[in-house]
């Protein structure tokens, strides 16, 4: 059996897995950015924390 014949599908599988992991990381980063923007817009330091800004 040709070693390249089995290496190709393995490499393709690993590429798909890496792309999926990358897409998940980008989604987490985007969600964190949106949460941070919402937190900043609300004037809170942390979610659920009282505002530190004075009026």
N, CA, C and O atoms as a printed pandas DataFrame, in Angstrom:
     atom_number atom_name residue_name chain_id  residue_number  x_coord  y_coord  z_coord
0              1         N          UNK        A               1    0.851   -1.191    0.000
1              2        CA          UNK        A               1    0.000    0.000    0.000
2              3         C          UNK        A               1    0.891    1.246    0.000
3              4         O          UNK        A               1    1.892    1.306    0.713
4              5         N          UNK        A               2    0.526    2.196   -0.775
5              6        CA          UNK        A               2    1.277    3.445   -0.902
6              7         C          UNK        A               2    1.064    4.304    0.355
7              8         O          UNK        A               2   -0.078    4.621    0.689
8              9         N          UNK        A               3    2.146    4.685    1.055
9             10        CA          UNK        A               3    1.990    5.512    2.263
10            11         C          UNK        A               3    1.331    6.862    1.974
11            12         O          UNK        A               3    0.624    7.400    2.826
12            13         N          UNK        A               4    1.556    7.406    0.789
13            14        CA          UNK        A               4    0.942    8.690    0.433
14            15         C          UNK        A               4   -0.571    8.572    0.285
15            16         O          UNK        A               4   -1.295    9.549    0.478
16            17         N          UNK        A               5   -1.044    7.389   -0.053
17            18        CA          UNK        A               5   -2.484    7.186   -0.236
18            19         C          UNK        A               5   -3.232    7.369    1.081
19            20         O          UNK        A               5   -4.361    7.859    1.089
20            21         N          UNK        A               6   -2.620    6.983    2.182
21            22        CA          UNK        A               6   -3.276    7.174    3.483
22            23         C          UNK        A               6   -2.900    8.509    4.110
23            24         O          UNK        A               6   -3.657    9.044    4.919
24            25         N          UNK        A               7   -1.761    9.046    3.753
25            26        CA          UNK        A               7   -1.331   10.326    4.322
26            27         C          UNK        A               7   -2.205   11.473    3.834
27            28         O          UNK        A               7   -2.485   12.402    4.592
28            29         N          UNK        A               8   -2.635   11.420    2.587
29            30        CA          UNK        A               8   -3.449   12.506    2.025
30            31         C          UNK        A               8   -4.769   12.681    2.769
31            32         O          UNK        A               8   -5.072   13.800    3.183
32            33         N          UNK        A               9   -5.568   11.631    2.959
33            34        CA          UNK        A               9   -6.819   11.819    3.711
34            35         C          UNK        A               9   -6.565   12.284    5.146
35            36         O          UNK        A               9   -7.336   13.082    5.679
36            37         N          UNK        A              10   -5.496   11.796    5.777
37            38        CA          UNK        A              10   -5.162   12.229    7.130
38            39         C          UNK        A              10   -4.836   13.714    7.158
39            40         O          UNK        A              10   -5.269   14.433    8.058
40            41         N          UNK        A              11   -4.077   14.169    6.177
41            42        CA          UNK        A              11   -3.713   15.583    6.109
42            43         C          UNK        A              11   -4.945   16.446    5.859
43            44         O          UNK        A              11   -5.080   17.521    6.443
44            45         N          UNK        A              12   -5.831   15.987    5.006
45            46        CA          UNK        A              12   -7.061   16.736    4.737
46            47         C          UNK        A              12   -7.929   16.807    5.989
47            48         O          UNK        A              12   -8.508   17.851    6.290
48            49         N          UNK        A              13   -8.019   15.694    6.716
49            50        CA          UNK        A              13   -8.801   15.664    7.953
50            51         C          UNK        A              13   -8.213   16.646    8.968
51            52         O          UNK        A              13   -8.945   17.404    9.604
52            53         N          UNK        A              14   -6.889   16.626    9.114
53            54        CA          UNK        A              14   -6.236   17.535   10.054
54            55         C          UNK        A              14   -6.450   18.992    9.650
55            56         O          UNK        A              14   -6.629   19.853   10.512
56            57         N          UNK        A              15   -6.434   19.271    8.363
57            58        CA          UNK        A              15   -6.680   20.628    7.886
58            59         C          UNK        A              15   -8.098   21.072    8.248
59            60         O          UNK        A              15   -8.298   22.185    8.734
60            61         N          UNK        A              16   -9.073   20.205    8.011
61            62        CA          UNK        A              16  -10.464   20.534    8.343
62            63         C          UNK        A              16  -10.605   20.752    9.845
63            64         O          UNK        A              16  -11.291   21.679   10.276
64            65         N          UNK        A              17   -9.967   19.911   10.636
65            66        CA          UNK        A              17  -10.027   20.067   12.094
66            67         C          UNK        A              17   -9.411   21.403   12.518
67            68         O          UNK        A              17   -9.961   22.092   13.377
68            69         N          UNK        A              18   -8.292   21.765   11.932
69            70        CA          UNK        A              18   -7.634   23.028   12.263
70            71         C          UNK        A              18   -8.502   24.213   11.856
71            72         O          UNK        A              18   -8.600   25.194   12.593
72            73         N          UNK        A              19   -9.129   24.125   10.690
73            74        CA          UNK        A              19  -10.007   25.210   10.246
74            75         C          UNK        A              19  -11.209   25.351   11.176
75            76         O          UNK        A              19  -11.637   26.468   11.468
76            77         N          UNK        A              20  -11.751   24.237   11.640
77            78        CA          UNK        A              20  -12.885   24.266   12.558
78            79         C          UNK        A              20  -12.478   24.883   13.891
79            80         O          UNK        A              20  -13.205   25.705   14.448
80            81         N          UNK        A              21  -11.324   24.489   14.396
81            82        CA          UNK        A              21  -10.820   25.051   15.649
82            83         C          UNK        A              21  -10.600   26.549   15.502
83            84         O          UNK        A              21  -10.915   27.317   16.412
84            85         N          UNK        A              22  -10.067   26.964   14.373
85            86        CA          UNK        A              22   -9.826   28.382   14.104
86            87         C          UNK        A              22  -11.145   29.151   14.059
87            88         O          UNK        A              22  -11.252   30.234   14.635
88            89         N          UNK        A              23  -12.137   28.604   13.386
89            90        CA          UNK        A              23  -13.445   29.258   13.296
90            91         C          UNK        A              23  -14.083   29.384   14.678
91            92         O          UNK        A              23  -14.696   30.406   14.986
92            93         N          UNK        A              24  -13.945   28.362   15.504
93            94        CA          UNK        A              24  -14.493   28.423   16.859
94            95         C          UNK        A              24  -13.786   29.497   17.681
95            96         O          UNK        A              24  -14.428   30.222   18.441
96            97         N          UNK        A              25  -12.475   29.599   17.530
97            98        CA          UNK        A              25  -11.724   30.623   18.259
98            99         C          UNK        A              25  -12.142   32.021   17.815
99           100         O          UNK        A              25  -12.293   32.915   18.647
100          101         N          UNK        A              26  -12.328   32.213   16.524
101          102        CA          UNK        A              26  -12.781   33.513   16.028
102          103         C          UNK        A              26  -14.165   33.857   16.570
103          104         O          UNK        A              26  -14.428   35.009   16.916
104          105         N          UNK        A              27  -15.040   32.874   16.644
105          106        CA          UNK        A              27  -16.385   33.103   17.179
106          107         C          UNK        A              27  -16.316   33.484   18.652
107          108         O          UNK        A              27  -17.043   34.373   19.096
108          109         N          UNK        A              28  -15.446   32.819   19.415
109          110        CA          UNK        A              28  -15.290   33.165   20.838
110          111         C          UNK        A              28  -14.736   34.572   20.995
111          112         O          UNK        A              28  -15.185   35.324   21.859
112          113         N          UNK        A              29  -13.765   34.931   20.165
113          114        CA          UNK        A              29  -13.195   36.279   20.231
114          115         C          UNK        A              29  -14.244   37.329   19.893
115          116         O          UNK        A              29  -14.317   38.370   20.545
116          117         N          UNK        A              30  -15.060   37.059   18.872
117          118        CA          UNK        A              30  -16.104   37.997   18.475
118          119         C          UNK        A              30  -17.133   38.158   19.584
119          120         O          UNK        A              30  -17.560   39.273   19.884
120          121         N          UNK        A              31  -17.533   37.037   20.196
121          122        CA          UNK        A              31  -18.506   37.094   21.292
122          123         C          UNK        A              31  -17.932   37.882   22.473
123          124         O          UNK        A              31  -18.635   38.697   23.071
124          125         N          UNK        A              32  -16.672   37.649   22.810
125          126        CA          UNK        A              32  -16.040   38.373   23.912
126          127         C          UNK        A              32  -15.955   39.864   23.602
127          128         O          UNK        A              32  -16.166   40.696   24.484
128          129         N          UNK        A              33  -15.645   40.202   22.349
129          130        CA          UNK        A              33  -15.575   41.612   21.959
130          131         C          UNK        A              33  -16.940   42.277   22.097
131          132         O          UNK        A              33  -17.048   43.387   22.618
132          133         N          UNK        A              34  -17.989   41.587   21.624
133          134        CA          UNK        A              34  -19.339   42.154   21.731
134          135         C          UNK        A              34  -19.757   42.310   23.193
135          136         O          UNK        A              34  -20.376   43.309   23.559
136          137         N          UNK        A              35  -19.421   41.328   24.025
137          138        CA          UNK        A              35  -19.747   41.428   25.449
138          139         C          UNK        A              35  -19.001   42.595   26.088
139          140         O          UNK        A              35  -19.560   43.322   26.909
140          141         N          UNK        A              36  -17.729   42.772   25.703
141          142        CA          UNK        A              36  -16.947   43.877   26.256
142          143         C          UNK        A              36  -17.514   45.213   25.803
143          144         O          UNK        A              36  -17.593   46.152   26.595
144          145         N          UNK        A              37  -17.908   45.308   24.542
145          146        CA          UNK        A              37  -18.501   46.555   24.050
146          147         C          UNK        A              37  -19.798   46.868   24.794
147          148         O          UNK        A              37  -20.055   48.023   25.132
148          149         N          UNK        A              38  -20.609   45.851   25.048
149          150        CA          UNK        A              38  -21.860   46.059   25.782
150          151         C          UNK        A              38  -21.570   46.478   27.215
151          152         O          UNK        A              38  -22.254   47.341   27.766
152          153         N          UNK        A              39  -20.564   45.872   27.811
153          154        CA          UNK        A              39  -20.172   46.228   29.174
154          155         C          UNK        A              39  -19.679   47.665   29.217
155          156         O          UNK        A              39  -20.054   48.429   30.107
156          157         N          UNK        A              40  -18.842   48.032   28.260
157          158        CA          UNK        A              40  -18.328   49.403   28.206
158          159         C          UNK        A              40  -19.462   50.401   28.002
159          160         O          UNK        A              40  -19.484   51.456   28.635
160          161         N          UNK        A              41  -20.394   50.074   27.128
161          162        CA          UNK        A              41  -21.508   50.975   26.840
162          163         C          UNK        A              41  -22.401   51.155   28.061
163          164         O          UNK        A              41  -22.989   52.220   28.252
164          165         N          UNK        A              42  -22.505   50.118   28.887
165          166        CA          UNK        A              42  -23.340   50.197   30.085
166          167         C          UNK        A              42  -22.620   50.910   31.221
167          168         O          UNK        A              42  -23.244   51.299   32.209
168          169         N          UNK        A              43  -21.311   51.082   31.084
169          170        CA          UNK        A              43  -20.548   51.771   32.117
170          171         C          UNK        A              43  -20.161   50.892   33.281
171          172         O          UNK        A              43  -19.921   51.396   34.378
172          173         N          UNK        A              44  -20.094   49.606   33.076
173          174        CA          UNK        A              44  -19.716   48.681   34.134
174          175         C          UNK        A              44  -18.316   48.147   33.878
175          176         O          UNK        A              44  -17.900   47.959   32.735
176          177         N          UNK        A              45  -17.589   47.905   34.991
177          178        CA          UNK        A              45  -16.258   47.322   34.872
178          179         C          UNK        A              45  -16.343   45.827   34.561
179          180         O          UNK        A              45  -15.588   45.314   33.735
180          181         N          UNK        A              46  -17.259   45.142   35.221
181          182        CA          UNK        A              46  -17.461   43.714   35.020
182          183         C          UNK        A              46  -18.959   43.454   34.960
183          184         O          UNK        A              46  -19.733   44.189   35.573
184          185         N          UNK        A              47  -19.377   42.437   34.244
185          186        CA          UNK        A              47  -20.808   42.125   34.221
186          187         C          UNK        A              47  -21.326   41.885   35.642
187          188         O          UNK        A              47  -20.730   41.131   36.412
188          189         N          UNK        A              48  -22.429   42.527   35.973
189          190        CA          UNK        A              48  -23.021   42.364   37.294
190          191         C          UNK        A              48  -22.450   43.279   38.352
191          192         O          UNK        A              48  -22.924   43.273   39.488
192          193         N          UNK        A              49  -21.458   44.054   38.017
193          194        CA          UNK        A              49  -20.823   44.941   38.985
194          195         C          UNK        A              49  -21.438   46.332   38.874
195          196         O          UNK        A              49  -21.827   46.764   37.789
196          197         N          UNK        A              50  -21.522   47.024   39.997
197          198        CA          UNK        A              50  -22.073   48.377   39.997
198          199         C          UNK        A              50  -21.153   49.306   39.215
199          200         O          UNK        A              50  -19.940   49.099   39.160
200          201         N          UNK        A              51  -21.734   50.314   38.622
201          202        CA          UNK        A              51  -20.968   51.256   37.818
202          203         C          UNK        A              51  -19.979   52.015   38.684
203          204         O          UNK        A              51  -20.290   52.394   39.814
204          205         N          UNK        A              52  -18.783   52.235   38.146
205          206        CA          UNK        A              52  -17.782   53.028   38.854
206          207         C          UNK        A              52  -17.757   54.460   38.339
207          208         O          UNK        A              52  -17.011   55.297   38.846
208          209         N          UNK        A              53  -18.566   54.734   37.340
209          210        CA          UNK        A              53  -18.599   56.083   36.781
210          211         C          UNK        A              53  -19.478   56.978   37.639
211          212         O          UNK        A              53  -20.514   56.555   38.153
212          213         N          UNK        A              54  -19.046   58.212   37.781
213          214        CA          UNK        A              54  -19.849   59.172   38.541
214          215         C          UNK        A              54  -20.775   59.899   37.595
215          216         O          UNK        A              54  -20.489   60.039   36.406
216          217         N          UNK        A              55  -21.866   60.351   38.121
217          218        CA          UNK        A              55  -22.846   61.038   37.279
218          219         C          UNK        A              55  -22.731   62.520   37.449
219          220         O          UNK        A              55  -23.475   63.273   36.820
